[in-house]
Amino acid sequence: MLSTDAIRRMRSSLLWDVRLQLRNGFYTATAVVLGVWAVIAVWLPPVDLRWLLPALVSGNLVINTFFFMAALVLLENEEGSLQARTVTPLRRGEYLAAKLISLGALALAENLLIVVLLHGTGFSLLAMATAILLASVHYTLIGFIAVARYDSLNTFLMPSILYSAAAQIPLIAWLLQWRHPLLYLHPLHAPLVISDIALRGGALFTVAFAVVISVAWTAVLLAGAQIAFVRLNMRLTVAA
C-alpha cells in the first residue's frame, strides 16, 4: 500500500507534469492530430479498417508516449528541475508513475477518439482501453530508458529514430499480416493482439495470455527504467 506521503509526492509530481505538458503545447499538438484524423474520417470512403486500426493506433501512440516522455525529461533537464528532483524525497517509482499516468491518460483519450472516428463505437471498450494503456506504458518506459542517456535534443534526435523504429517492429509484421508466437518476444505485439480482438473478437484465452505477457514486459521495462533513472541521477550529481 502507498503511504500518505507517497501519494502526496506522486500527486505533486503529476500536477507538475500536467503543467509542463500544457505549457509546452503537448495538448495542443494532440488536438491538432485529432483534427487531422477527423478530416480523414470525413473524407474516407466506407471501408473496413478493423485489421489496420491496431497498427494505426500503435503507430500514433509513439508520439504522445515515447516522444512526449523523452521531451518531458529533456525539458526538465534544460530547466534544471530534473536536477532539483534528485535531492527531493520523490522516489524513482513515484517519478515514473506520475509520467505513466499523465501520458497514459492523454494517450487513452486521444486514441479511443481516433478509433471511434475511423470505426464507430462497435468495439469492446474495455479491451481497447486495456490495449492502449498497456502499449502506452511500454512506449513511455522505452522512451525514458532511451532518453536517460542524453542531455539535449540535438544528441537524442538521431538515436530516437532508431529507438522508436525498433519499438515499432511488430507493426511491420502486422501490416504484412504475419502472425507468429515469437512476436510476443517484443513488448508491443501483445497490445496489438488485444486491440485486434477488441475490434474483431477472439478467444478469451488469447486476451488473457496477451495481458499476462504485457504485464511481464511492463515489469521488465520498469526494472530497466529504474536502472536508467539511477544512472541519470549519478550523471546529474556529477555534473552538479
N, C-alpha and C positions, 0 to 999 in steps of 0.2 A: 504493500500500500504506500502511496505517496504521502509524505508528511505535508503539513500545512505550509511550512517554509518552502518546500519543493514546488508545491502548486503555485505559491505566490511568485517564486522566481520564474517559473515557466510562463505564467500569465504576463509578467512584466516583459519577458523576452519576446513573447508572442505579439504583444502590443507594439513593441519596438519594431519587430519585423513588418507588421502591417503598415506602420507609419513610413518605414523606409521604402516599402514597395509602392505605397501611394505617392510618396514624394518623387520617386524616380520613374513614374509612369508605367509601372507594371500593369495596373488595372486598365489604364487607357489602351495599352497595347493589346490586352486581352479583349477589350471591347471592339477594337478595330478588327481583330481576327474574326470575332463573331459576326461582325458586319459583313466581312468578305464572304464567310460561309453562308450567311443569309441570302446574299445576292446570288451565290452559286446555286443555292437550293431553289430560288425562284426561277432561274433560267434553265435548270437541269431538267431534261425530259424525263418522263416516268420510266424508271429503271430500277431493278432490284439490286441494291447496293449492299445487301447483308453480308456477302462474302468479303467485300472490300472494306467495310466500315471498321472492323477491328484494326486493320493496318493503318487506316486513316487516323483513327483516334490515337493509336500508339505513336505514330509519327508526329502528330500535333502535340502530344504530351511532352515531347522532348524540349519544347520551347519553354513552357511555363513550369518545368520541373528541373531538368538538367541545367539549362542555361540560366534560368532565374536563380537557382541555387548558387551557381558559380558567380553570377552578378552580385548577389547579396554579400557573399564572402569578400569579393574584391572591393565592393563599396565600403564595407565595414573596415577593411584593411586600409583603404585610402583615407577614410575619415578618422582613423585611429581608434574607433570604438571596439574593433576586434582585439586590439592590443589591450585596451582597458578591461575587457571582459576576462582576460586571463588572470586578473588579480581580484575578481569578484567571487562571491560564493557560488555563482552559477556553474553547474556541473556539465560535463560533456553531454550526457544523455539528455539533460534538460534543454541545452542549446540546440541539439539536433532535433529533439521532439518539437520544439517551437517552430522550427523551419519546416518540418514534415507536416505539421498541422496547417500552417498558413498556406503553404504551396499546395498541399493536398486538397484543401477546401476550394482554392481557386481553380485547380485542375478539374476537380469533380464538377463544379458548376459549369465551367466552360464546355467541357466535353460531353456532358449529358445534354446540354443545349444543342451541340453540334449533331449528336445522334438524332435528337428529335427533329431538327431542321431537315436532315437528309433522309430520315426513315419514318418519322412519326413516332407515336407512342406505343407501337406494337412490339414491345420487347420487355424482358424481365428487368425491372428497375434495380432490384437487389443484386442480381448477378452482374449487371453492367456497372453499377456503382462499386461493387467489390473489385472488378477487374481494373477500373480506372484508379481506384485508391491504391491497389497493390502495385500497379505499374508506376504510379506517381512516387510511391515510396522508394521503389528500386531506382528509378531515374534520378531522384533527388539525392539519394545516398551516393550513387555513382558520380553525380555532379560534384558533391563535396569531396569525395576521395580524389577526383581528378584535379580540382582547383586548389586543394590544400597545398600543393607543391609550388604554387606560383604566387607572385606578389602583384602582378599587374595584368591588365587586359592584353597588352602587347605580347607578353610572354606566354599567355594562356591561349591566345586566339588560334594559332595553328594546331597545337595539341588537342584543343577542344573538338576540332573537326574529326580527328582520329578517334577520340574517346566516344563521341556521340555516334559516329558511324559504327563502331564496334558494338555499342549498346543497341543498335537497330538491326543487327544481323538477322534476327528472326523475321523481320518484315520482308526481307528478300525471299526467304523460303515460303512465307505466307502468300506473297504475290505470285510466286511460281506454283502455288498450291501443292507444295511438297510438305508432307507431314511425316515425321519420324520421331520415335521416342527419345532419340539422342538430343533433339532440340530442347528438351526440358533441362539440359545442362546449361542453358542460357537463361538468365533471370527474367527476361521479358517474354519468353514463349508462353509460360503458363497463363499470364493475364490475357494474352491474345486468345487462347483457347476458351477462357471463361467468357470473354466478351462475345466470341462467336456463338457460344451456347446461349448467351443472353438474347441473341438475335434470331438464331435458327433452331434452338432447342438442342437437347442432348441428354446423355445419361447423367444421373446424379452422381454416380461414382466418379465420372470424369471430372466433374466440377470439384468434388471433394479432393481428389488426387491433385488437381491443379492448385487448389488453395493450400494444401499441405506443402507442396513444392515451393510455392510462392512465399509462404511463411518461413520455410527453411532458408530460402535465398535472402529474405529480409534479415534473418539472424546473421548470416554470413556477411552481408553488406554492412550491417550495423557494426559488427566487430571491426570490419575494415575501416569504417568511418571513425570509429573510436581511436584506432591506431593512428590514422591520418590526423586526427584532432590533437593527439599528444605531440606528434612531430611538428605540427603547425605551432602549437604553444611554445615548444622548445625553440623554434626558429624565431618567433616573435620576442621571446625573452632574451635571446642572444642579441637580436637587433636593437633591443631597448638599452 
